[in-house]
């Protein structure tokens, strides 16, 4: 995908640009609000990474607001050193699609960018999700794998739905916490892992080919590929 | 520089003088009017008597009577004059008819020449039959001494008041300055760094004492906070040193030994985990600071505490099952409050997390949301663990405190501090009780009365309300 990074910190820029290029993405970079605004408005990007605080007169949120007002719907991930929940809400309210606090793991950033760019491609109206022989019917909330039907509790269903919607992408624990449970804090124990292993018991245990896989140092992915 | 006490004394003196003037003026006026009226009455009675003499004995009789009166009069206090129709004096102690006497009869005040001098007098002028004119008057100068005495008395009252006021002001000022000096000394000592000093409180409860007490209360709070901050910064330094020291030695070892790439990468991963520990600590501290600032209160929304508790229990249930603990929820039904759902969830999560950590295998953890007195709801997390000794109960919410038993358990020791901060943000506090055995941590929150309308939460109505969350209340057992 084609990514625009608007960020003034050199270390962060280097870290993100290198990582994205190694993952096979194209990256443009602007180190101030004016250039960032110009690039974001003139070039087509799959996703924009916007630092919250930029040197000069235009700050990140102002750019996001301006882009949204001019009718640009490119997904935007806001990067910020401000971790307050209120700041996060302000970031999302100004038109950002996701919010990531510095410092962050590159895997977390990549997973979120992936999720954002695919969501923009518009699979929101789907009523049936499929990964391999695992099928989820969102209308009557039925889950089947092969010919066998699987009974899930409501939260397990929500967890599976999120993983299926982001099939073939890496989903981090934080993303699951935020999107499945709406928890914006870090629980001290590995509660998410336990939920995943419970879900795995139900959808993967009796089958030869596991679909819900752990990605080391990053999170999980739902995939039928090898 | 004029001190405020001097200003105060001056103001009081001026006020006293104003009061005195307000008091003396009507008195003076009343006195004057009474005396004048009485005087006029006497003059009129006298004039009446002279008119009677005139009617009985004629002009000559009255002239003789007046002459007798004037001769018998000791002092020239009374003016008497009988004149014919051409104002030629017939009898009396005035040499001529006064030129400035008004032509009509009645009571008049004017000056007359007596013994070469001018004297002011009050006169009753009577027109007698046959064109004769009669003046009966009284010398006003006779009353001057009385007036003088009044003014002297007033002046001495003013003087007395001023002296007493000034002296009182001086005394007040001295007493005030003394106390202010005491306060200043204390404050100077506090500025120097001696936070244990308190403002002197004198017996009695005047405004200065009340103020001092309030300031002392503030100083208590500040001392406690500073103390807390000192402890926290010590603990932070300590808690940060451990992962940083590990990180440092790991990196140094890498740069010295230059091991094979695979081993290097493995070591680097552990190094990143070390850094993550530090970051998590900082995040927890920032979150605490954010909550403590009270800014989050602006983001309060209607929250159903029963739902928050239900979600939290549901969230931790699989983890509890794996660890072999029983986690159950007991709820009276809907519990609407105003609050921050994210923070409430985190607080409850921390309490459950804590209980999971300290409850032995096969232990029980029960989360309760129950109606309490005064339109409030008590949310509590009770475990069957070792509990906390009474002495340690206040300490566990201190930042970074960890009881002895928790050594070796992961966590940064901020969990309960966060719960306490969240409770405080919601106008409550975190309470610890014995659960026989175990610990019961609870907080009492005020219900949102605006939101309770149909489904009032009371302990007695619990059964009726249970269907409010069908299928969600029986969340599990281990």
Boltz contact constraints between the chains, C-beta under 6 A:
constraints:
  - contact:
      token1: [A, 83]
      token2: [B, 286]
      max_distance: 6.0
  - contact:
      token1: [A, 84]
      token2: [B, 290]
      max_distance: 6.0
  - contact:
      token1: [A, 85]
      token2: [B, 342]
      max_distance: 6.0
  - contact:
      token1: [A, 103]
      token2: [B, 279]
      max_distance: 6.0
  - contact:
      token1: [A, 155]
      token2: [B, 314]
      max_distance: 6.0
  - contact:
      token1: [A, 181]
      token2: [B, 315]
      max_distance: 6.0
  - contact:
      token1: [A, 183]
      token2: [B, 345]
      max_distance: 6.0
  - contact:
      token1: [A, 184]
      token2: [B, 342]
      max_distance: 6.0
  - contact:
      token1: [A, 185]
      token2: [B, 346]
      max_distance: 6.0
  - contact:
      token1: [A, 187]
      token2: [B, 349]
      max_distance: 6.0
  - contact:
      token1: [A, 188]
      token2: [B, 353]
      max_distance: 6.0
  - contact:
      token1: [A, 188]
      token2: [B, 411]
      max_distance: 6.0
  - contact:
      token1: [A, 189]
      token2: [B, 319]
      max_distance: 6.0
  - contact:
      token1: [A, 189]
      token2: [B, 353]
      max_distance: 6.0
  - contact:
      token1: [A, 191]
      token2: [B, 319]
      max_distance: 6.0
  - contact:
      token1: [A, 194]
      token2: [B, 318]
      max_distance: 6.0
  - contact:
      token1: [A, 194]
      token2: [B, 319]
      max_distance: 6.0
  - contact:
      token1: [A, 194]
      token2: [B, 322]
      max_distance: 6.0
  - contact:
      token1: [A, 195]
      token2: [B, 318]
      max_distance: 6.0
  - contact:
      token1: [A, 198]
      token2: [B, 318]
      max_distance: 6.0
